[in-house]
Amino acid sequence: MKKLTFFNNKGGVGKTTTVVSLASYLTKQFGKKILLIDLDPQSNSTQLIVPEENWTDFYADDAIKHTIMSYFGDMDEGNIALENIEVPIKHYENKYALDIIPGHPNLSIIDDKLSRSWNNMFAKEKDDLRIVNWLNQLRTMFGDYDYIFIDVGPSLGALNRSILLNSDYFFSPMGSDIFSVIGVENIGSWIERWRADYNTALSAFNSGYGEDYMEEFGESML
């Protein structure tokens, strides 16, 4: 299973259309099993796939179906384990033939927690390092998929940082304009900085706890 994140620091470049269309094409034409996770607080992929008349099932006060927030459980309180619940929307329930975990505007709560954990991991805090690497838990939860496609917002904040550093690849749709080019350059410089900081934290952790713990975290993918 490979994790592909679709991201551009500039909005309005067709990212959501690209991720949904490509995932649907690979599913219908090549029989690939794909899970789409909407980790964009704007939840554009969710709005594209889920009919408006069904939104209250996910977002009303008495909602009966799960969103991405259900998987984080009590991470904002320090719980590092994602809840292992069933995928809320199956491929046979939408015209795109995709399994999808819907997004949620409250993802900003997780962004705050990840920001604190990023700072704390330099103090060799194991729990915070695990929280920064939360995306790796998806390998055991959804390992039967060929690909996990992740749609994220244009932010360079802590949530997207944790996703990009633990993705196998990222795909950056862009327009033919100077602002898209600047956006891509911006992504490259930030990723290099994040990777350097992350590997510094891993080295400090290794010196404090030894190599027995290192397999859990590994090296930065990008």
C-alpha positions as MATLAB code, in Angstrom:
seq = 'MKKLTFFNNKGGVGKTTTVVSLASYLTKQFGKKILLIDLDPQSNSTQLIVPEENWTDFYADDAIKHTIMSYFGDMDEGNIALENIEVPIKHYENKYALDIIPGHPNLSIIDDKLSRSWNNMFAKEKDDLRIVNWLNQLRTMFGDYDYIFIDVGPSLGALNRSILLNSDYFFSPMGSDIFSVIGVENIGSWIERWRADYNTALSAFNSGYGEDYMEEFGESML';
ca = [
       0.000    0.000    0.000;
       1.309    3.433   -0.993;
       0.236    6.801    0.395;
      -0.046    9.628   -2.166;
      -0.766   13.160   -0.992;
      -2.172   15.799   -3.353;
      -0.954   19.207   -2.299;
      -0.121   22.664   -3.557;
       0.662   25.711   -1.463;
      -1.478   27.707   -3.922;
      -5.222   27.144   -4.008;
      -7.457   27.075   -7.062;
      -5.249   24.770   -9.148;
      -7.735   21.919   -9.579;
      -6.307   19.752   -6.798;
      -9.592   18.280   -5.608;
     -10.819   17.618   -9.143;
      -7.517   15.907   -9.925;
      -7.401   13.659   -6.875;
     -11.013   12.505   -7.188;
     -10.871   12.020  -10.968;
      -7.552   10.140  -10.911;
      -8.641    7.890   -8.058;
     -11.928    7.134   -9.796;
     -10.162    6.394  -13.101;
      -7.669    3.990  -11.530;
     -10.497    2.235   -9.723;
     -12.847    1.877  -12.689;
     -10.305    1.247  -15.463;
      -7.613   -0.739  -13.661;
      -9.441   -2.274  -10.728;
      -7.248   -0.599   -8.119;
      -8.518   -0.516   -4.571;
      -8.208    3.086   -3.409;
      -9.144    4.841   -0.191;
      -9.544    8.611   -0.448;
      -9.006   10.498    2.817;
     -10.170   14.098    2.894;
      -7.751   15.901    5.222;
      -8.572   19.356    3.900;
     -10.577   21.383    6.455;
     -12.495   22.822    3.497;
     -13.632   19.260    2.695;
     -13.960   19.879   -1.040;
     -13.517   16.203   -1.962;
     -16.257   15.305    0.458;
     -18.587   17.924   -1.014;
     -17.876   16.592   -4.500;
     -18.609   12.962   -3.646;
     -21.286   13.163   -0.950;
     -24.663   14.552   -2.129;
     -25.763   17.674   -0.276;
     -28.911   15.978    0.994;
     -26.696   13.522    2.910;
     -24.443   16.082    4.612;
     -26.469   16.105    7.824;
     -25.666   12.385    8.237;
     -22.055   13.427    8.836;
     -22.170   16.971   10.229;
     -25.397   17.472   12.189;
     -25.318   17.485   15.992;
     -26.936   14.045   15.914;
     -24.801   12.757   13.018;
     -25.089    9.020   12.404;
     -21.967    8.576   10.257;
     -18.260    9.136   10.903;
     -15.842   11.668    9.440;
     -12.052   11.899    9.658;
     -12.412   13.372   13.166;
     -13.729   10.029   14.392;
     -10.394    8.419   13.556;
      -8.381   10.824   15.651;
     -10.353   10.053   18.782;
      -8.763   11.909   21.674;
      -5.536   12.894   19.933;
      -6.156   16.489   20.952;
      -6.000   15.228   24.565;
      -2.767   13.291   23.979;
      -4.144    9.923   22.857;
      -1.888    8.660   20.064;
      -4.128    5.840   18.829;
      -6.500    6.343   15.923;
      -9.818    4.631   16.389;
     -10.141    1.627   14.098;
     -13.631    2.138   12.715;
     -15.066    1.114    9.379;
     -14.696    3.339    6.330;
     -17.865    5.508    6.343;
     -18.469    5.635    2.571;
     -17.942    2.583    0.382;
     -17.225    2.499   -3.359;
     -20.651    1.067   -4.175;
     -22.347    4.066   -2.528;
     -21.119    6.783   -4.915;
     -20.710    7.303   -8.653;
     -16.928    7.688   -8.353;
     -16.554    4.100   -7.098;
     -14.330    5.248   -4.222;
     -14.054    4.410   -0.571;
     -13.761    7.734    1.253;
     -13.281    9.066    4.749;
     -15.008   12.479    4.748;
     -13.243   15.619    5.928;
     -14.243   17.965    8.713;
     -13.697   21.698    9.453;
     -12.568   20.839   12.999;
      -9.267   19.482   11.706;
      -7.761   22.728   12.987;
      -7.892   21.149   16.455;
      -5.567   18.383   15.294;
      -3.302   20.941   13.659;
      -2.775   22.627   17.024;
      -1.931   19.335   18.735;
       0.516   18.329   16.027;
       2.237   21.692   16.278;
       2.853   21.158   20.002;
       4.031   17.600   19.434;
       6.471   18.737   16.735;
       8.127   21.077   19.218;
       8.110   18.504   22.023;
       9.698   15.722   19.979;
      13.034   17.553   20.096;
      12.978   16.881   23.847;
      12.988   13.121   23.079;
       9.314   12.659   23.952;
       8.228    9.277   22.570;
       4.489    9.995   22.650;
       4.924   13.241   20.748;
       7.114   11.567   18.131;
       4.409    8.955   17.651;
       1.788   11.673   17.266;
       3.883   13.410   14.590;
       4.005   10.047   12.773;
       0.299    9.291   13.202;
      -0.144    8.650    9.471;
       1.908    5.449    9.714;
      -0.926    3.836   11.670;
      -2.927    3.737    8.449;
      -0.653    0.970    7.153;
      -2.075   -1.494    9.658;
      -5.615   -0.113    9.544;
      -5.971    0.001    5.743;
      -3.170   -2.208    4.455;
      -5.477   -4.063    2.051;
      -5.761   -0.992   -0.217;
      -3.479   -0.539   -3.214;
      -3.293    3.198   -2.622;
      -4.393    5.773   -0.097;
      -5.000    9.132   -1.777;
      -4.918   12.092    0.598;
      -6.434   15.461   -0.245;
      -5.050   18.302    1.880;
      -5.528   22.066    2.011;
      -2.987   24.669    0.834;
      -1.611   25.252    4.333;
       2.021   24.659    5.320;
       0.921   24.020    8.883;
       1.577   21.140   11.258;
      -1.101   18.774    9.915;
       0.140   18.942    6.332;
       3.734   18.713    7.543;
       3.016   15.403    9.302;
       1.209   14.098    6.215;
       3.848   15.099    3.678;
       6.765   13.758    5.720;
       5.062   10.369    6.050;
       3.749   10.044    2.488;
       5.420    7.795   -0.066;
       4.848   10.411   -2.771;
       3.125   13.731   -3.200;
       1.447   15.063   -6.326;
       1.279   18.805   -6.905;
      -1.296   20.015   -9.460;
      -0.488   23.494  -10.704;
      -1.588   26.147  -13.178;
       0.537   27.753  -15.853;
       1.170   30.947  -13.906;
       3.980   32.450  -11.876;
       2.147   31.998   -8.572;
       1.882   28.234   -9.071;
       5.614   28.069   -9.797;
       6.367   30.047   -6.636;
       4.053   27.747   -4.710;
       5.947   24.639   -5.837;
       9.298   26.235   -4.984;
       7.894   27.101   -1.582;
       6.896   23.479   -0.975;
      10.388   22.256   -1.829;
      12.167   24.621    0.544;
       9.789   23.882    3.416;
      10.039   20.109    2.973;
      13.834   20.262    3.039;
      13.665   22.250    6.282;
      11.133   19.878    7.836;
      13.127   16.819    6.857;
      16.305   18.239    8.367;
      14.520   19.083   11.630;
      12.808   15.688   11.743;
      16.036   13.771   11.221;
      17.686   15.888   13.926;
      14.925   14.846   16.321;
      15.363   11.187   15.324;
      19.098   11.375   15.997;
      18.467   12.872   19.430;
      15.867   10.201   20.148;
      18.267    7.448   19.052;
      20.998    8.748   21.342;
      18.576    8.731   24.271;
      16.693    5.470   23.743;
      18.802    3.365   21.380;
      18.141    1.695   18.050;
      15.505   -0.726   19.392;
      12.928    2.046   19.203;
      13.963    3.445   15.840;
      12.167    0.911   13.645;
       8.838    2.294   14.870;
       9.600    5.732   13.457;
      12.024    5.215   10.582;
      13.382    8.009    8.460;
      11.569   10.813    6.740;
      10.157    9.575    3.442;
      10.676   12.764    1.421;
];
